[in-house]
Amino acid sequence: MKPAAKLNECGQSAWLDLIGRKLIHSGELLKMTQEDGVRGVTANPAIFEKAIVESDEYDDQLRTLIDQGKSPLEIYEAIAIDDVRSACDVLRPMFDRLQGRDGFVSLEVSPYIARDTRATVQEAKRFWRAVERPNLFIKIPANPEGIPAIREAIAAGISINITLIFSVRVYEQVIEAYISGLEERVAKGLPISQIHSVASFFVSRVDTLVDKLVEEKGARDLLGKIAVANAKE
């Protein structure tokens, strides 16, 4: 049994931190969901950059968008929306079979607007309408400006993958924002059964930073252990 499939038996879902047109069109993504235990997909601008640079699958669309006079940001969004929508379609049977417990694909709002609550909410709504798939997650960071954006997005009926959580204190703020968004919908008589959410507690990035400090102190026995200890809190 594949390692990811073993995780599924333990109630854990392995997500693929990768997306690309070749992965989708070749049937490889479908194979990974059917045979390898992959239960979700996440994407960000860096992942899309790698996919575009390393593949000729995007050349025709790039030429068309450039000929239309689209800006670099508009080109990126068009490509990202197309790929995420296609990935959502690949994972949709899993989403339906598991009644929304798995089978999601995440699309991140622009990091350039991370300090702007209003812009974050507007972009989340725009991406949600553009992709138009029930198994889509919009990724919003749990920074001070992102917390109220999470509440507003949930209240608007958008499923959210909340990222950049590094502490219990911030996680508690995320929970409050999520519940407040649901309560706002209920107060308005709006449904909440189709709203899904993931709180992504980051681990590896803690070690990326702290391990450098650990090295400086000569405490090599602590290398690679701080992030897990923090997560266990």
Backbone hydrogen bonds, N-H to C=O, Kabsch-Sander energy under -0.5 kcal/mol:
donor,donor_aa,acceptor,acceptor_aa,energy
6,K,2,K,-2.0
7,L,3,P,-1.8
8,N,4,A,-1.6
9,E,5,A,-1.3
10,C,6,K,-0.8
10,C,7,L,-0.9
11,G,8,N,-1.6
12,Q,7,L,-2.6
14,A,12,Q,-0.5
14,A,37,G,-0.6
15,W,13,S,-0.5
16,L,40,G,-3.0
17,D,15,W,-0.6
18,L,16,L,-1.5
24,I,20,G,-1.7
25,H,21,R,-3.3
26,S,22,K,-2.1
27,G,24,I,-1.1
29,L,23,L,-2.3
31,K,27,G,-2.3
32,M,28,E,-2.3
33,T,29,L,-1.8
34,Q,30,L,-2.0
35,E,31,K,-3.1
36,D,31,K,-0.8
36,D,32,M,-0.8
38,V,32,M,-2.0
39,R,14,A,-3.3
40,G,14,A,-0.8
41,V,104,F,-2.3
42,T,16,L,-2.5
43,A,106,S,-0.8
48,F,44,N,-2.1
49,E,45,P,-2.4
50,K,46,A,-1.9
51,A,47,I,-2.1
52,I,48,F,-2.6
53,V,49,E,-2.5
54,E,50,K,-2.0
55,S,52,I,-0.9
59,D,56,D,-1.1
62,L,58,Y,-2.9
63,R,59,D,-2.5
64,T,60,D,-2.2
65,L,61,Q,-2.7
66,I,62,L,-2.5
67,D,63,R,-2.4
68,Q,64,T,-1.4
69,G,66,I,-1.7
70,K,65,L,-2.3
75,I,71,S,-2.5
76,Y,72,P,-2.5
77,E,73,L,-2.5
78,A,74,E,-2.2
79,I,75,I,-2.2
80,A,76,Y,-3.0
81,I,77,E,-2.8
82,D,78,A,-2.0
83,D,79,I,-2.5
84,V,80,A,-2.7
85,R,81,I,-2.3
86,S,82,D,-2.2
87,A,83,D,-2.5
88,C,84,V,-2.5
89,D,85,R,-1.8
90,V,86,S,-1.7
91,L,87,A,-2.1
92,R,88,C,-0.9
95,F,91,L,-2.2
96,D,92,R,-2.8
97,R,93,P,-2.6
98,L,94,M,-2.6
99,Q,96,D,-1.1
100,G,95,F,-3.0
101,R,98,L,-1.0
103,G,39,R,-2.5
104,F,39,R,-0.7
105,V,135,N,-2.0
106,S,41,V,-2.2
107,L,137,F,-2.6
109,V,139,K,-2.0
113,I,110,S,-1.4
114,A,111,P,-1.3
116,D,113,I,-2.1
117,T,115,R,-0.5
120,T,116,D,-2.1
121,V,117,T,-2.3
122,Q,118,R,-2.4
123,E,119,A,-2.5
124,A,120,T,-2.4
125,K,121,V,-2.3
126,R,122,Q,-2.2
127,F,123,E,-2.9
128,W,124,A,-2.2
129,R,125,K,-2.3
130,A,126,R,-2.3
131,V,127,F,-2.7
132,E,128,W,-1.9
136,L,133,R,-1.2
137,F,105,V,-2.8
138,I,159,S,-2.1
139,K,107,L,-2.6
139,K,137,F,-0.6
140,I,138,I,-0.5
140,I,161,N,-1.8
142,A,163,T,-2.5
143,N,141,P,-0.8
146,G,143,N,-0.6
147,I,143,N,-1.9
149,A,145,E,-0.8
150,I,146,G,-2.3
151,R,147,I,-1.7
152,E,148,P,-2.2
153,A,149,A,-2.5
154,I,150,I,-2.6
155,A,151,R,-2.4
156,A,152,E,-1.3
157,G,154,I,-1.8
158,I,153,A,-2.4
160,I,196,H,-1.4
161,N,138,I,-2.1
162,I,160,I,-0.6
162,I,198,V,-3.4
163,T,140,I,-2.0
163,T,161,N,-0.6
165,I,200,S,-1.4
166,F,164,L,-0.6
171,Y,167,S,-2.0
172,E,168,V,-2.5
173,Q,169,R,-1.5
174,V,170,V,-2.3
175,I,171,Y,-2.3
176,E,172,E,-2.2
177,A,173,Q,-2.3
178,Y,174,V,-2.6
179,I,175,I,-2.7
180,S,176,E,-2.5
181,G,177,A,-2.1
182,L,178,Y,-2.0
183,E,179,I,-2.8
184,E,180,S,-2.1
185,R,181,G,-1.6
186,V,182,L,-2.5
187,A,183,E,-2.5
188,K,184,E,-1.1
189,G,186,V,-1.6
190,L,185,R,-2.9
195,I,192,I,-1.5
196,H,194,Q,-0.5
198,V,160,I,-2.2
200,S,162,I,-3.4
200,S,198,V,-0.7
201,F,199,A,-0.9
202,F,165,I,-2.2
202,F,200,S,-0.8
206,V,203,V,-1.5
207,D,203,V,-1.1
208,T,204,S,-2.1
209,L,205,R,-1.4
210,V,206,V,-3.2
211,D,207,D,-2.5
212,K,209,L,-0.6
213,L,209,L,-0.8
214,V,210,V,-2.6
215,E,211,D,-2.4
216,E,212,K,-1.7
217,K,213,L,-1.5
218,G,214,V,-0.7
218,G,215,E,-1.0
219,A,214,V,-1.8
220,R,218,G,-1.3
222,L,219,A,-2.0
223,L,220,R,-1.5
225,K,222,L,-1.9
226,I,222,L,-0.7
229,A,225,K,-2.0
230,N,226,I,-2.5
231,A,227,A,-2.3
232,K,228,V,-2.1
233,E,229,A,-0.8
233,E,230,N,-0.7
